[in-house]
Amino acid sequence: MSTTDQHPTTLRLASGNGPITRSILPHPPRDALPSELPIISLAPLFSSSSSLASRMEVAQQIRQAATTNGFFYIKDHDVPSSIIQEAETAAFTFFRSPTSLKEKASMHNSLYKYGWKPPRTQRLNPFESVDHRESFSWRYDPRYDPSVNDLAEIPEEVMRFIKHDADDYPWSAVPLEFKGPVIGYFQAVLGLGRVLQRAFALRQKMGDETRVSIGSHTDFQLFTILGQDQVGGLQVLSRSGQWLNAKPIPGTFVVNFGDYMQRITNDKYVSTVHRVQNYSGRERLSMAFFFGFNLNETCEVLDSCVDVEKGEEKKYEAVSCWEWTQRRVRMMHDVKGGGS
C-alpha cells in the first residue's frame, strides 16, 4: 500500500481472477452512519401473518443496502440469544485451552484444512501482514443439517463435492462442550441464511494499518452472516474509499455480500472490502457463517440483472464454484509472501 498525506492511497487485494485494487481516502476510519450501515428488522420474514407487502418492504431495504455499501445489520432474526451466548462461551473456552489440546484438531491433520488454525497461518490479503488470529473452521456437513432426513436423497453430483475427513474430523478431536454449542449455532444460522436467501430472491423477482487482525478482503460466496462480540474492530470500506467502523450492536448480526453475489447481479450488488483492526488489547471473537452455492454448480450472471434495452451486457463469464473457492483458499493459506 502506498502512503501519502494528501492523496488517496491504493489498496491491493486478492481475487479469484488475480490482484485488484481499491482507492482509499486519506482519512482515519470513522464510525458508520445509520444510513451507511442500516439496521433492518427481519420480523415480517418470520411471521406467518405478515403480508406480502411487508416482506417485500424488507427485501427492498436489503436491496438498498446491497447497492450502496453492501453491509447491513439485521435484528429480529429469530436466533435465540441463548444459542449465541452458549456458542461464544464454548469458543472462548476452546481458544483459551492449552495449545496441546487444540492441536488435536489441527488443520495439519486434515486433508481439507479443516479444524484449528494457529496464529500466523492465514493471510486473507497477500499484500498485507499475516493475519494475527487463530480460528476453527469447517464446511457444510449434511449430517448436521436439520432439514436433511436421508443422506441417500442427496444427488451424487452434489455429494461428491461435500468433502470431509474420516472419523468425523475435526469434531471427533474437540471436547463435546465445544462441539455441541457450536453445531447448535451453525444449525440456527443455517436456517437464518435460508430465510435471507428467499428474501434476496423475492426482491430480485421485482426487479497501524500494516498489521492486521484479519486482512483487507472480500468474501468468496453469496453472503456472510457475522456474529461479533462487543470488542469491535470490524471496518468496512465505503464506495467512496472511506474506512467505516461497523461497531457491535447488541441483538444483531452483520450481513455482507460476497463475490458470487456481485457476479450474478452484474455488479448491482456490492462485494464489499472489509478488515478487522483490534487494538483494544482484549480478546475478540467473531463467528462467521458463509452462505454460498453448492460447489458442483456454476456461478454466472442472471439474465434478470442485465437490462438489454439499456445496452447492458454480462460483465462476467461463468465460473466453477469449486474452482473459485479453491483459488481463494489456496491464497489464504499462503503466508510466505506479502507483508510481515
Secondary structure as UniProt FT lines:
FT   STRAND          9..13
FT   TURN            16..17
FT   STRAND          20..24
FT   STRAND          30..31
FT   TURN            34..36
FT   STRAND          39..41
FT   HELIX           43..46
FT   TURN            48..49
FT   HELIX           52..66
FT   TURN            67..69
FT   STRAND          71..75
FT   HELIX           81..95
FT   HELIX           99..102
FT   HELIX           103..105
FT   HELIX           107..109
FT   TURN            111..112
FT   STRAND          115..117
FT   TURN            119..120
FT   TURN            126..127
FT   STRAND          135..137
FT   HELIX           142..144
FT   TURN            146..147
FT   HELIX           151..153
FT   HELIX           156..159
FT   TURN            160..161
FT   HELIX           166..168
FT   TURN            169..170
FT   HELIX           171..173
FT   HELIX           176..206
FT   TURN            209..210
FT   STRAND          214..217
FT   STRAND          223..228
FT   STRAND          234..237
FT   TURN            239..240
FT   STRAND          243..245
FT   TURN            250..251
FT   STRAND          253..257
FT   HELIX           259..264
FT   TURN            265..267
FT   STRAND          274..276
FT   STRAND          286..291
FT   TURN            295..296
FT   STRAND          298..299
FT   HELIX           303..305
FT   HELIX           308..310
FT   STRAND          319..320
FT   HELIX           321..332
//
